């Protein structure tokens, strides 16, 4: 995740997932730093109206709408099945912001690294499902991987490196807001409805990430990410609940020191750092006032009420395609919960049953094995929703 300053010239930026919350924040950074960046390409899933507005405002050369069917104006529209990879490897693109959700970002990320691009990665599933493959590529290709998640950006900044050094560092500490149900019991959680779970106290995120925050699955996924991003043993990664969401992560050193990264609840801060590294420049991110905040508190997570944190750690320890199944089953479970077909507690039950039923392929992890496990897990989880939704509601 290293790299030299490119402030001397404009860099071409492609944003995959431009109509989501992270994509929109990335556009704010690009707009705030016109001397450093120019927009080359955009990709979105379904929001044609917002994508067209972004095209009109930023005038990129290329764009892609996954649903197709509607013509975009003022841009060369990329409609082939490999559109995301096409955009991620454009000759005039220097930085690829990967802000999509799901496993479709894995191949574009790998190809962008092979093409020598800087990849600003905000897609959790890419590292969760294929971290072993992606990080091998990142460390052997000419491309550069920079993390965008606020927690992993914080760890990167605190470590001053993209590697866990066991001679110097005791553990990595990822912070969790606790979501909207911090302090709730399992009994209380049994009454949760989608509208309740979508009310995050600090962050404005997409529905999937917001539900993952409410179940603490997001922290389980972040443990797996940290393992691969920083080449760190699982048992050296901890999670603490920090409701103010001001300390984004910490590194504990062997001498007892803690190094923390503190910033506001503003994704534009880690996005900008990934784009401008190693420079620190004035941008659109909000400054922070510690006096106004007043206090910072920390708690242990309630693993009984929020079992997905343990389930995710166990899947990471099993390795192979278990993390892929974890991620895919969670996506189906969250979708079913939002549709009113699954209870809040049913999310963890569905994920656990999917993992219990999985038999991974033998041999080294491959992209083919990841794809196969992803397809199997989605189908199996959907079948579970059909069979068990009545008892899990």
Short mmCIF file of the C-alpha atoms (twelve columns), coordinates in Angstrom:
data_MODEL
# 
_entry.id   MODEL 
# 
loop_
_atom_site.group_PDB 
_atom_site.id 
_atom_site.type_symbol 
_atom_site.label_atom_id 
_atom_site.label_alt_id 
_atom_site.label_comp_id 
_atom_site.label_asym_id 
_atom_site.label_seq_id 
_atom_site.Cartn_x 
_atom_site.Cartn_y 
_atom_site.Cartn_z 
_atom_site.pdbx_PDB_model_num 
ATOM 1   C CA . UNK A 1   0.000   0.000   0.000   1 
ATOM 2   C CA . UNK A 2   2.963   2.282   -0.537  1 
ATOM 3   C CA . UNK A 3   3.668   4.668   -3.385  1 
ATOM 4   C CA . UNK A 4   5.297   7.957   -4.282  1 
ATOM 5   C CA . UNK A 5   3.665   11.363  -4.493  1 
ATOM 6   C CA . UNK A 6   2.121   12.255  -7.851  1 
ATOM 7   C CA . UNK A 7   1.176   15.812  -6.966  1 
ATOM 8   C CA . UNK A 8   3.228   17.152  -9.876  1 
ATOM 9   C CA . UNK A 9   0.647   16.045  -12.454 1 
ATOM 10  C CA . UNK A 10  -3.026  15.309  -12.738 1 
ATOM 11  C CA . UNK A 11  -3.911  11.682  -12.215 1 
ATOM 12  C CA . UNK A 12  -6.742  10.002  -14.061 1 
ATOM 13  C CA . UNK A 13  -9.359  8.494   -11.729 1 
ATOM 14  C CA . UNK A 14  -11.948 5.793   -12.393 1 
ATOM 15  C CA . UNK A 15  -14.672 5.188   -9.783  1 
ATOM 16  C CA . UNK A 16  -16.431 1.825   -9.788  1 
ATOM 17  C CA . UNK A 17  -19.624 2.224   -7.772  1 
ATOM 18  C CA . UNK A 18  -19.874 5.973   -8.195  1 
ATOM 19  C CA . UNK A 19  -23.534 6.319   -7.151  1 
ATOM 20  C CA . UNK A 20  -23.046 4.713   -3.720  1 
ATOM 21  C CA . UNK A 21  -22.064 6.568   -0.554  1 
ATOM 22  C CA . UNK A 22  -18.329 5.849   -0.909  1 
ATOM 23  C CA . UNK A 23  -18.399 6.648   -4.620  1 
ATOM 24  C CA . UNK A 24  -20.089 9.964   -3.929  1 
ATOM 25  C CA . UNK A 25  -17.494 10.814  -1.294  1 
ATOM 26  C CA . UNK A 26  -14.722 9.950   -3.749  1 
ATOM 27  C CA . UNK A 27  -16.254 12.357  -6.257  1 
ATOM 28  C CA . UNK A 28  -16.215 15.071  -3.579  1 
ATOM 29  C CA . UNK A 29  -12.474 14.517  -3.148  1 
ATOM 30  C CA . UNK A 30  -11.836 14.629  -6.898  1 
ATOM 31  C CA . UNK A 31  -13.896 17.809  -7.211  1 
ATOM 32  C CA . UNK A 32  -12.033 19.464  -4.325  1 
ATOM 33  C CA . UNK A 33  -8.601  18.742  -5.829  1 
ATOM 34  C CA . UNK A 34  -8.872  19.580  -9.547  1 
ATOM 35  C CA . UNK A 35  -5.143  20.270  -9.867  1 
ATOM 36  C CA . UNK A 36  -4.379  16.707  -8.795  1 
ATOM 37  C CA . UNK A 37  -7.175  14.648  -10.319 1 
ATOM 38  C CA . UNK A 38  -9.306  14.340  -13.440 1 
ATOM 39  C CA . UNK A 39  -12.188 11.931  -13.760 1 
ATOM 40  C CA . UNK A 40  -11.761 9.344   -16.528 1 
ATOM 41  C CA . UNK A 41  -14.546 6.834   -15.929 1 
ATOM 42  C CA . UNK A 42  -17.591 5.989   -13.801 1 
ATOM 43  C CA . UNK A 43  -19.540 2.797   -13.203 1 
ATOM 44  C CA . UNK A 44  -22.856 2.274   -11.430 1 
ATOM 45  C CA . UNK A 45  -25.251 -0.623  -10.889 1 
ATOM 46  C CA . UNK A 46  -28.799 0.703   -11.311 1 
ATOM 47  C CA . UNK A 47  -29.033 4.429   -10.539 1 
ATOM 48  C CA . UNK A 48  -29.109 5.762   -14.092 1 
ATOM 49  C CA . UNK A 49  -30.391 9.215   -13.134 1 
ATOM 50  C CA . UNK A 50  -27.623 9.917   -10.612 1 
ATOM 51  C CA . UNK A 51  -24.975 8.452   -12.915 1 
ATOM 52  C CA . UNK A 52  -26.112 10.780  -15.705 1 
ATOM 53  C CA . UNK A 53  -25.926 13.739  -13.320 1 
ATOM 54  C CA . UNK A 54  -22.370 12.746  -12.417 1 
ATOM 55  C CA . UNK A 55  -21.468 12.482  -16.097 1 
ATOM 56  C CA . UNK A 56  -22.921 15.934  -16.783 1 
ATOM 57  C CA . UNK A 57  -21.007 17.428  -13.853 1 
ATOM 58  C CA . UNK A 58  -17.622 15.729  -14.181 1 
ATOM 59  C CA . UNK A 59  -17.550 14.942  -17.909 1 
ATOM 60  C CA . UNK A 60  -15.643 11.641  -17.793 1 
ATOM 61  C CA . UNK A 61  -14.704 9.924   -21.023 1 
ATOM 62  C CA . UNK A 62  -16.285 6.551   -20.165 1 
ATOM 63  C CA . UNK A 63  -19.184 5.200   -18.129 1 
ATOM 64  C CA . UNK A 64  -20.953 1.917   -17.433 1 
ATOM 65  C CA . UNK A 65  -24.450 1.147   -16.132 1 
ATOM 66  C CA . UNK A 66  -24.780 -2.493  -15.084 1 
ATOM 67  C CA . UNK A 67  -28.508 -2.723  -15.809 1 
ATOM 68  C CA . UNK A 68  -27.950 -1.460  -19.361 1 
ATOM 69  C CA . UNK A 69  -30.886 -0.685  -21.608 1 
ATOM 70  C CA . UNK A 70  -30.685 3.096   -21.084 1 
ATOM 71  C CA . UNK A 71  -28.336 5.198   -23.154 1 
ATOM 72  C CA . UNK A 72  -26.102 7.607   -21.293 1 
ATOM 73  C CA . UNK A 73  -25.350 10.902  -22.983 1 
ATOM 74  C CA . UNK A 74  -22.089 12.834  -23.278 1 
ATOM 75  C CA . UNK A 75  -19.893 9.801   -22.675 1 
ATOM 76  C CA . UNK A 76  -18.608 6.624   -24.306 1 
ATOM 77  C CA . UNK A 77  -20.760 3.916   -22.749 1 
ATOM 78  C CA . UNK A 78  -19.080 0.591   -21.964 1 
ATOM 79  C CA . UNK A 79  -21.648 -2.216  -22.076 1 
ATOM 80  C CA . UNK A 80  -19.695 -5.442  -22.496 1 
ATOM 81  C CA . UNK A 81  -19.710 -8.166  -19.774 1 
ATOM 82  C CA . UNK A 82  -16.155 -7.209  -18.769 1 
ATOM 83  C CA . UNK A 83  -17.001 -3.513  -18.425 1 
ATOM 84  C CA . UNK A 84  -15.632 -3.109  -14.888 1 
ATOM 85  C CA . UNK A 85  -12.314 -4.689  -15.875 1 
ATOM 86  C CA . UNK A 86  -12.280 -2.565  -19.028 1 
ATOM 87  C CA . UNK A 87  -12.641 0.606   -16.962 1 
ATOM 88  C CA . UNK A 88  -10.154 -0.593  -14.344 1 
ATOM 89  C CA . UNK A 89  -7.422  -1.050  -16.952 1 
ATOM 90  C CA . UNK A 90  -7.903  2.045   -19.114 1 
ATOM 91  C CA . UNK A 91  -4.584  3.471   -20.340 1 
ATOM 92  C CA . UNK A 92  -5.408  6.994   -19.132 1 
ATOM 93  C CA . UNK A 93  -6.462  5.846   -15.641 1 
ATOM 94  C CA . UNK A 94  -3.918  6.013   -12.815 1 
ATOM 95  C CA . UNK A 95  -6.170  5.410   -9.787  1 
ATOM 96  C CA . UNK A 96  -9.093  2.980   -9.625  1 
ATOM 97  C CA . UNK A 97  -11.506 3.549   -6.728  1 
ATOM 98  C CA . UNK A 98  -13.295 0.231   -6.141  1 
ATOM 99  C CA . UNK A 99  -16.468 1.178   -4.273  1 
ATOM 100 C CA . UNK A 100 -18.824 -1.518  -5.535  1 
ATOM 101 C CA . UNK A 101 -20.340 -4.173  -3.298  1 
ATOM 102 C CA . UNK A 102 -20.152 -7.927  -3.725  1 
ATOM 103 C CA . UNK A 103 -17.698 -10.291 -5.348  1 
ATOM 104 C CA . UNK A 104 -17.888 -8.739  -8.828  1 
ATOM 105 C CA . UNK A 105 -15.023 -6.422  -7.834  1 
ATOM 106 C CA . UNK A 106 -12.475 -9.226  -7.442  1 
ATOM 107 C CA . UNK A 107 -11.499 -9.595  -11.097 1 
ATOM 108 C CA . UNK A 108 -11.320 -5.831  -11.863 1 
ATOM 109 C CA . UNK A 109 -9.151  -5.343  -8.776  1 
ATOM 110 C CA . UNK A 110 -6.710  -8.055  -9.812  1 
ATOM 111 C CA . UNK A 111 -6.532  -6.848  -13.400 1 
ATOM 112 C CA . UNK A 112 -6.012  -3.235  -12.308 1 
ATOM 113 C CA . UNK A 113 -3.080  -4.319  -10.144 1 
ATOM 114 C CA . UNK A 114 -1.604  -6.288  -13.040 1 
ATOM 115 C CA . UNK A 115 -1.968  -3.200  -15.218 1 
ATOM 116 C CA . UNK A 116 0.093   -1.174  -12.748 1 
ATOM 117 C CA . UNK A 117 -2.771  0.931   -11.369 1 
ATOM 118 C CA . UNK A 118 -3.187  2.365   -7.887  1 
ATOM 119 C CA . UNK A 119 -6.248  0.585   -6.494  1 
ATOM 120 C CA . UNK A 120 -8.096  2.451   -3.729  1 
ATOM 121 C CA . UNK A 121 -10.130 -0.450  -2.401  1 
ATOM 122 C CA . UNK A 122 -13.378 0.108   -0.499  1 
ATOM 123 C CA . UNK A 123 -14.937 -3.255  -1.365  1 
ATOM 124 C CA . UNK A 124 -14.800 -5.600  1.647   1 
ATOM 125 C CA . UNK A 125 -15.810 -8.744  -0.191  1 
ATOM 126 C CA . UNK A 126 -12.771 -8.649  -2.480  1 
ATOM 127 C CA . UNK A 127 -10.348 -9.186  0.397   1 
ATOM 128 C CA . UNK A 128 -12.702 -11.347 2.480   1 
ATOM 129 C CA . UNK A 129 -13.260 -13.862 -0.331  1 
ATOM 130 C CA . UNK A 130 -9.976  -13.628 -2.220  1 
ATOM 131 C CA . UNK A 131 -7.511  -11.895 0.091   1 
ATOM 132 C CA . UNK A 132 -4.902  -14.610 -0.354  1 
ATOM 133 C CA . UNK A 133 -5.012  -14.173 -4.136  1 
ATOM 134 C CA . UNK A 134 -5.411  -10.389 -4.256  1 
ATOM 135 C CA . UNK A 135 -2.635  -9.641  -1.779  1 
ATOM 136 C CA . UNK A 136 -0.253  -11.982 -3.558  1 
ATOM 137 C CA . UNK A 137 -0.978  -10.001 -6.712  1 
ATOM 138 C CA . UNK A 138 -0.583  -6.683  -4.897  1 
ATOM 139 C CA . UNK A 139 2.843   -7.674  -3.583  1 
ATOM 140 C CA . UNK A 140 4.201   -9.114  -6.837  1 
ATOM 141 C CA . UNK A 141 2.683   -6.905  -9.553  1 
ATOM 142 C CA . UNK A 142 3.516   -3.323  -10.519 1 
ATOM 143 C CA . UNK A 143 0.192   -2.117  -9.114  1 
ATOM 144 C CA . UNK A 144 -0.353  -0.582  -5.673  1 
ATOM 145 C CA . UNK A 145 -3.188  -1.432  -3.282  1 
ATOM 146 C CA . UNK A 146 -4.384  1.225   -0.839  1 
ATOM 147 C CA . UNK A 147 -7.205  0.562   1.579   1 
ATOM 148 C CA . UNK A 148 -10.126 2.989   1.867   1 
ATOM 149 C CA . UNK A 149 -12.113 1.540   4.795   1 
ATOM 150 C CA . UNK A 150 -11.737 3.981   7.678   1 
ATOM 151 C CA . UNK A 151 -10.643 1.225   10.075  1 
ATOM 152 C CA . UNK A 152 -7.955  -0.215  7.811   1 
ATOM 153 C CA . UNK A 153 -6.805  3.204   6.686   1 
ATOM 154 C CA . UNK A 154 -6.350  3.993   10.378  1 
ATOM 155 C CA . UNK A 155 -4.303  0.819   10.903  1 
ATOM 156 C CA . UNK A 156 -2.193  1.653   7.848   1 
ATOM 157 C CA . UNK A 157 -1.515  5.130   9.226   1 
ATOM 158 C CA . UNK A 158 -0.787  3.879   12.762  1 
ATOM 159 C CA . UNK A 159 1.547   1.133   11.565  1 
ATOM 160 C CA . UNK A 160 3.303   3.449   9.130   1 
ATOM 161 C CA . UNK A 161 3.457   0.379   6.904   1 
ATOM 162 C CA . UNK A 162 1.359   -2.206  5.127   1 
ATOM 163 C CA . UNK A 163 2.836   -5.058  7.167   1 
ATOM 164 C CA . UNK A 164 2.335   -6.267  10.726  1 
ATOM 165 C CA . UNK A 165 5.746   -6.394  12.411  1 
ATOM 166 C CA . UNK A 166 5.652   -8.987  15.236  1 
ATOM 167 C CA . UNK A 167 8.950   -7.678  16.605  1 
ATOM 168 C CA . UNK A 168 7.381   -4.274  17.271  1 
ATOM 169 C CA . UNK A 169 3.587   -4.672  17.285  1 
ATOM 170 C CA . UNK A 170 1.542   -6.710  19.778  1 
ATOM 171 C CA . UNK A 171 -1.890  -6.363  18.197  1 
ATOM 172 C CA . UNK A 172 -4.185  -4.429  15.884  1 
ATOM 173 C CA . UNK A 173 -7.339  -3.026  17.489  1 
ATOM 174 C CA . UNK A 174 -10.323 -2.347  15.239  1 
ATOM 175 C CA . UNK A 175 -13.026 -0.107  16.679  1 
ATOM 176 C CA . UNK A 176 -16.770 -0.646  16.258  1 
ATOM 177 C CA . UNK A 177 -19.486 1.922   16.848  1 
ATOM 178 C CA . UNK A 178 -21.758 -0.785  18.214  1 
ATOM 179 C CA . UNK A 179 -24.436 0.233   15.734  1 
ATOM 180 C CA . UNK A 180 -27.979 1.189   16.768  1 
ATOM 181 C CA . UNK A 181 -28.346 -1.747  19.193  1 
ATOM 182 C CA . UNK A 182 -25.323 -1.347  21.432  1 
ATOM 183 C CA . UNK A 183 -26.170 -2.734  24.864  1 
ATOM 184 C CA . UNK A 184 -29.190 -4.706  23.653  1 
ATOM 185 C CA . UNK A 185 -29.815 -8.304  24.708  1 
ATOM 186 C CA . UNK A 186 -30.685 -11.189 22.389  1 
ATOM 187 C CA . UNK A 187 -34.267 -10.979 23.629  1 
ATOM 188 C CA . UNK A 188 -34.488 -7.305  22.699  1 
ATOM 189 C CA . UNK A 189 -32.907 -7.976  19.304  1 
ATOM 190 C CA . UNK A 190 -35.647 -10.490 18.482  1 
ATOM 191 C CA . UNK A 191 -38.054 -7.561  17.953  1 
ATOM 192 C CA . UNK A 192 -35.833 -5.546  15.599  1 
ATOM 193 C CA . UNK A 193 -37.297 -4.449  12.281  1 
ATOM 194 C CA . UNK A 194 -35.424 -3.202  9.173   1 
ATOM 195 C CA . UNK A 195 -36.312 0.444   9.809   1 
ATOM 196 C CA . UNK A 196 -34.746 0.183   13.270  1 
ATOM 197 C CA . UNK A 197 -31.542 -1.428  11.993  1 
ATOM 198 C CA . UNK A 198 -31.080 1.183   9.265   1 
ATOM 199 C CA . UNK A 199 -30.770 4.015   11.816  1 
ATOM 200 C CA . UNK A 200 -27.017 4.097   12.316  1 
ATOM 201 C CA . UNK A 201 -26.039 6.575   15.054  1 
ATOM 202 C CA . UNK A 202 -22.918 7.937   13.348  1 
ATOM 203 C CA . UNK A 203 -22.435 6.964   9.717   1 
ATOM 204 C CA . UNK A 204 -24.452 7.480   6.536   1 
ATOM 205 C CA . UNK A 205 -23.910 4.287   4.554   1 
ATOM 206 C CA . UNK A 206 -25.691 1.998   2.113   1 
ATOM 207 C CA . UNK A 207 -28.332 -0.430  3.413   1 
ATOM 208 C CA . UNK A 208 -26.130 -3.553  3.299   1 
ATOM 209 C CA . UNK A 209 -23.223 -1.978  5.195   1 
ATOM 210 C CA . UNK A 210 -25.612 -0.412  7.709   1 
ATOM 211 C CA . UNK A 211 -27.217 -3.774  8.522   1 
ATOM 212 C CA . UNK A 212 -23.776 -5.383  8.764   1 
ATOM 213 C CA . UNK A 213 -22.877 -2.678  11.263  1 
ATOM 214 C CA . UNK A 214 -25.997 -3.431  13.289  1 
ATOM 215 C CA . UNK A 215 -25.160 -7.176  13.455  1 
ATOM 216 C CA . UNK A 216 -21.390 -6.537  13.906  1 
ATOM 217 C CA . UNK A 217 -20.766 -8.627  10.791  1 
ATOM 218 C CA . UNK A 218 -18.881 -5.638  9.407   1 
ATOM 219 C CA . UNK A 219 -16.284 -6.056  12.162  1 
ATOM 220 C CA . UNK A 220 -16.001 -9.764  11.420  1 
ATOM 221 C CA . UNK A 221 -15.329 -8.957  7.782   1 
ATOM 222 C CA . UNK A 222 -12.817 -6.306  8.834   1 
ATOM 223 C CA . UNK A 223 -10.907 -8.856  10.933  1 
ATOM 224 C CA . UNK A 224 -10.531 -11.000 7.822   1 
ATOM 225 C CA . UNK A 225 -9.496  -7.976  5.775   1 
ATOM 226 C CA . UNK A 226 -6.893  -6.890  8.328   1 
ATOM 227 C CA . UNK A 227 -5.425  -10.391 8.354   1 
ATOM 228 C CA . UNK A 228 -4.688  -10.214 4.627   1 
ATOM 229 C CA . UNK A 229 -4.032  -6.503  4.173   1 
ATOM 230 C CA . UNK A 230 -1.365  -6.426  6.871   1 
ATOM 231 C CA . UNK A 231 -0.194  -10.059 6.806   1 
ATOM 232 C CA . UNK A 232 -1.272  -10.336 10.437  1 
ATOM 233 C CA . UNK A 233 -2.151  -13.405 12.556  1 
ATOM 234 C CA . UNK A 234 -5.829  -13.629 13.424  1 
ATOM 235 C CA . UNK A 235 -5.110  -13.848 17.140  1 
ATOM 236 C CA . UNK A 236 -3.326  -10.488 16.976  1 
ATOM 237 C CA . UNK A 237 -6.486  -8.672  15.820  1 
ATOM 238 C CA . UNK A 238 -9.010  -7.415  18.397  1 
ATOM 239 C CA . UNK A 239 -12.299 -5.504  18.254  1 
ATOM 240 C CA . UNK A 240 -13.491 -2.968  20.815  1 
ATOM 241 C CA . UNK A 241 -16.754 -1.023  20.817  1 
ATOM 242 C CA . UNK A 242 -16.180 2.727   20.664  1 
ATOM 243 C CA . UNK A 243 -19.580 4.459   20.335  1 
ATOM 244 C CA . UNK A 244 -18.190 7.904   19.444  1 
ATOM 245 C CA . UNK A 245 -16.567 6.483   16.238  1 
ATOM 246 C CA . UNK A 246 -13.762 9.013   16.505  1 
ATOM 247 C CA . UNK A 247 -10.870 6.608   17.061  1 
ATOM 248 C CA . UNK A 248 -10.997 4.554   13.873  1 
ATOM 249 C CA . UNK A 249 -8.442  1.932   14.898  1 
ATOM 250 C CA . UNK A 250 -5.395  1.512   17.115  1 
ATOM 251 C CA . UNK A 251 -2.080  -0.322  17.153  1 
ATOM 252 C CA . UNK A 252 -0.690  -1.671  20.423  1 
ATOM 253 C CA . UNK A 253 3.109   -1.903  20.587  1 
ATOM 254 C CA . UNK A 254 5.146   -4.287  22.699  1 
ATOM 255 C CA . UNK A 255 6.274   -1.505  25.024  1 
ATOM 256 C CA . UNK A 256 2.651   -0.866  26.041  1 
ATOM 257 C CA . UNK A 257 2.124   2.199   23.838  1 
ATOM 258 C CA . UNK A 258 -1.079  2.660   21.861  1 
ATOM 259 C CA . UNK A 259 -1.091  4.583   18.590  1 
ATOM 260 C CA . UNK A 260 -4.570  5.731   17.512  1 
ATOM 261 C CA . UNK A 261 -5.886  7.475   14.418  1 
ATOM 262 C CA . UNK A 262 -8.600  10.022  15.214  1 
ATOM 263 C CA . UNK A 263 -10.860 11.711  12.686  1 
ATOM 264 C CA . UNK A 264 -14.474 12.731  12.129  1 
ATOM 265 C CA . UNK A 265 -17.234 10.441  10.777  1 
ATOM 266 C CA . UNK A 266 -16.349 11.419  7.217   1 
ATOM 267 C CA . UNK A 267 -15.339 8.833   4.620   1 
ATOM 268 C CA . UNK A 268 -13.780 11.580  2.523   1 
ATOM 269 C CA . UNK A 269 -10.829 11.604  4.955   1 
ATOM 270 C CA . UNK A 270 -9.612  8.008   4.326   1 
ATOM 271 C CA . UNK A 271 -10.562 8.229   0.648   1 
ATOM 272 C CA . UNK A 272 -8.440  11.338  0.211   1 
ATOM 273 C CA . UNK A 273 -5.510  9.733   2.027   1 
ATOM 274 C CA . UNK A 274 -5.656  6.751   -0.328  1 
ATOM 275 C CA . UNK A 275 -5.719  9.071   -3.341  1 
ATOM 276 C CA . UNK A 276 -3.064  11.581  -2.240  1 
ATOM 277 C CA . UNK A 277 -0.674  9.345   -0.244  1 
ATOM 278 C CA . UNK A 278 1.902   10.203  1.018   1 
ATOM 279 C CA . UNK A 279 0.751   13.843  0.928   1 
ATOM 280 C CA . UNK A 280 -1.545  15.462  3.482   1 
ATOM 281 C CA . UNK A 281 -3.446  18.251  1.741   1 
ATOM 282 C CA . UNK A 282 -6.432  20.456  2.484   1 
ATOM 283 C CA . UNK A 283 -9.556  18.740  1.192   1 
ATOM 284 C CA . UNK A 284 -13.313 18.394  1.793   1 
ATOM 285 C CA . UNK A 285 -13.023 16.272  4.954   1 
ATOM 286 C CA . UNK A 286 -14.457 17.728  8.149   1 
ATOM 287 C CA . UNK A 287 -12.014 18.673  10.926  1 
ATOM 288 C CA . UNK A 288 -12.627 17.380  14.429  1 
ATOM 289 C CA . UNK A 289 -13.100 19.218  17.731  1 
ATOM 290 C CA . UNK A 290 -12.151 17.013  20.692  1 
ATOM 291 C CA . UNK A 291 -13.464 19.543  23.199  1 
ATOM 292 C CA . UNK A 292 -16.932 19.334  21.650  1 
ATOM 293 C CA . UNK A 293 -16.799 15.529  21.700  1 
ATOM 294 C CA . UNK A 294 -15.885 15.624  25.377  1 
ATOM 295 C CA . UNK A 295 -15.135 11.963  26.033  1 
ATOM 296 C CA . UNK A 296 -14.035 8.769   24.315  1 
ATOM 297 C CA . UNK A 297 -15.265 5.443   25.711  1 
ATOM 298 C CA . UNK A 298 -14.495 1.810   24.922  1 
ATOM 299 C CA . UNK A 299 -16.306 -1.475  25.671  1 
ATOM 300 C CA . UNK A 300 -15.958 -5.165  24.955  1 
ATOM 301 C CA . UNK A 301 -18.375 -6.413  22.253  1 
ATOM 302 C CA . UNK A 302 -21.257 -8.619  23.410  1 
ATOM 303 C CA . UNK A 303 -20.465 -11.834 21.536  1 
ATOM 304 C CA . UNK A 304 -23.565 -13.631 22.824  1 
ATOM 305 C CA . UNK A 305 -25.975 -11.033 21.452  1 
ATOM 306 C CA . UNK A 306 -23.928 -10.461 18.293  1 
ATOM 307 C CA . UNK A 307 -22.581 -13.912 17.309  1 
ATOM 308 C CA . UNK A 308 -21.584 -12.969 13.762  1 
ATOM 309 C CA . UNK A 309 -18.339 -11.498 15.047  1 
ATOM 310 C CA . UNK A 310 -17.315 -14.945 16.346  1 
ATOM 311 C CA . UNK A 311 -18.763 -16.741 13.321  1 
ATOM 312 C CA . UNK A 312 -16.663 -14.570 11.007  1 
ATOM 313 C CA . UNK A 313 -13.495 -15.143 13.002  1 
ATOM 314 C CA . UNK A 314 -14.100 -18.913 12.902  1 
ATOM 315 C CA . UNK A 315 -14.628 -18.795 9.120   1 
ATOM 316 C CA . UNK A 316 -11.354 -16.914 8.764   1 
ATOM 317 C CA . UNK A 317 -9.558  -19.557 10.839  1 
ATOM 318 C CA . UNK A 318 -10.990 -22.332 8.635   1 
ATOM 319 C CA . UNK A 319 -9.741  -20.488 5.567   1 
ATOM 320 C CA . UNK A 320 -10.150 -21.743 1.995   1 
ATOM 321 C CA . UNK A 321 -13.592 -20.731 0.687   1 
ATOM 322 C CA . UNK A 322 -15.291 -20.462 4.097   1 
ATOM 323 C CA . UNK A 323 -14.935 -16.641 4.116   1 
ATOM 324 C CA . UNK A 324 -16.517 -16.557 0.641   1 
ATOM 325 C CA . UNK A 325 -19.500 -18.524 1.943   1 
ATOM 326 C CA . UNK A 326 -19.662 -16.256 4.991   1 
ATOM 327 C CA . UNK A 327 -19.853 -13.167 2.792   1 
ATOM 328 C CA . UNK A 328 -22.271 -14.585 0.221   1 
ATOM 329 C CA . UNK A 329 -24.654 -16.041 2.809   1 
ATOM 330 C CA . UNK A 330 -24.647 -12.777 4.733   1 
ATOM 331 C CA . UNK A 331 -25.612 -10.858 1.592   1 
ATOM 332 C CA . UNK A 332 -28.606 -13.170 1.054   1 
ATOM 333 C CA . UNK A 333 -29.562 -12.972 4.733   1 
ATOM 334 C CA . UNK A 334 -29.438 -9.181  4.812   1 
ATOM 335 C CA . UNK A 335 -31.511 -9.000  1.630   1 
ATOM 336 C CA . UNK A 336 -34.104 -11.331 3.167   1 
ATOM 337 C CA . UNK A 337 -34.159 -9.336  6.420   1 
ATOM 338 C CA . UNK A 338 -34.709 -6.058  4.563   1 
ATOM 339 C CA . UNK A 339 -37.537 -7.717  2.615   1 
ATOM 340 C CA . UNK A 340 -39.213 -8.814  5.862   1 
ATOM 341 C CA . UNK A 341 -38.595 -12.526 5.187   1 
ATOM 342 C CA . UNK A 342 -36.040 -13.095 7.932   1 
ATOM 343 C CA . UNK A 343 -35.707 -11.851 11.487  1 
ATOM 344 C CA . UNK A 344 -32.694 -9.889  12.695  1 
ATOM 345 C CA . UNK A 345 -31.485 -12.897 14.699  1 
ATOM 346 C CA . UNK A 346 -32.186 -15.113 11.696  1 
ATOM 347 C CA . UNK A 347 -29.302 -13.441 9.830   1 
ATOM 348 C CA . UNK A 348 -26.669 -15.117 11.993  1 
ATOM 349 C CA . UNK A 349 -28.530 -18.438 11.983  1 
ATOM 350 C CA . UNK A 350 -28.669 -18.513 8.199   1 
ATOM 351 C CA . UNK A 351 -24.980 -17.639 7.878   1 
ATOM 352 C CA . UNK A 352 -23.959 -20.322 10.394  1 
ATOM 353 C CA . UNK A 353 -26.058 -23.031 8.716   1 
ATOM 354 C CA . UNK A 354 -24.568 -22.145 5.334   1 
ATOM 355 C CA . UNK A 355 -21.048 -22.461 6.727   1 
ATOM 356 C CA . UNK A 356 -21.893 -25.765 8.434   1 
ATOM 357 C CA . UNK A 357 -23.122 -27.198 5.128   1 
ATOM 358 C CA . UNK A 358 -20.112 -26.067 3.093   1 
ATOM 359 C CA . UNK A 359 -17.421 -28.441 1.864   1 
ATOM 360 C CA . UNK A 360 -14.518 -26.507 0.325   1 
ATOM 361 C CA . UNK A 361 -12.554 -27.625 -2.702  1 
ATOM 362 C CA . UNK A 362 -9.256  -29.310 -1.982  1 
ATOM 363 C CA . UNK A 363 -5.957  -27.739 -2.958  1 
ATOM 364 C CA . UNK A 364 -4.788  -24.107 -3.133  1 
ATOM 365 C CA . UNK A 365 -7.364  -21.321 -3.251  1 
ATOM 366 C CA . UNK A 366 -8.182  -20.238 -6.808  1 
ATOM 367 C CA . UNK A 367 -10.536 -17.681 -8.318  1 
ATOM 368 C CA . UNK A 368 -12.497 -20.552 -9.840  1 
ATOM 369 C CA . UNK A 369 -12.984 -22.043 -6.366  1 
ATOM 370 C CA . UNK A 370 -14.069 -18.633 -5.020  1 
ATOM 371 C CA . UNK A 371 -16.626 -18.249 -7.814  1 
ATOM 372 C CA . UNK A 372 -17.934 -21.779 -7.285  1 
ATOM 373 C CA . UNK A 373 -18.273 -21.265 -3.531  1 
ATOM 374 C CA . UNK A 374 -19.958 -17.895 -4.075  1 
ATOM 375 C CA . UNK A 375 -22.550 -19.421 -6.414  1 
ATOM 376 C CA . UNK A 376 -23.143 -22.401 -4.111  1 
ATOM 377 C CA . UNK A 377 -23.503 -20.232 -1.010  1 
ATOM 378 C CA . UNK A 378 -25.974 -17.866 -2.639  1 
ATOM 379 C CA . UNK A 379 -28.129 -20.735 -3.874  1 
ATOM 380 C CA . UNK A 380 -27.957 -22.612 -0.577  1 
ATOM 381 C CA . UNK A 381 -28.747 -19.514 1.480   1 
ATOM 382 C CA . UNK A 382 -31.716 -18.641 -0.715  1 
ATOM 383 C CA . UNK A 383 -32.993 -22.189 -0.292  1 
ATOM 384 C CA . UNK A 384 -32.682 -21.803 3.482   1 
ATOM 385 C CA . UNK A 385 -34.698 -18.581 3.329   1 
ATOM 386 C CA . UNK A 386 -37.466 -20.437 1.509   1 
ATOM 387 C CA . UNK A 387 -37.406 -23.359 3.946   1 
ATOM 388 C CA . UNK A 388 -36.773 -21.611 7.248   1 
ATOM 389 C CA . UNK A 389 -38.091 -18.067 6.926   1 
ATOM 390 C CA . UNK A 390 -41.261 -18.880 8.878   1 
ATOM 391 C CA . UNK A 391 -39.355 -20.220 11.885  1 
ATOM 392 C CA . UNK A 392 -36.678 -17.507 11.736  1 
ATOM 393 C CA . UNK A 393 -39.128 -14.592 11.553  1 
# 
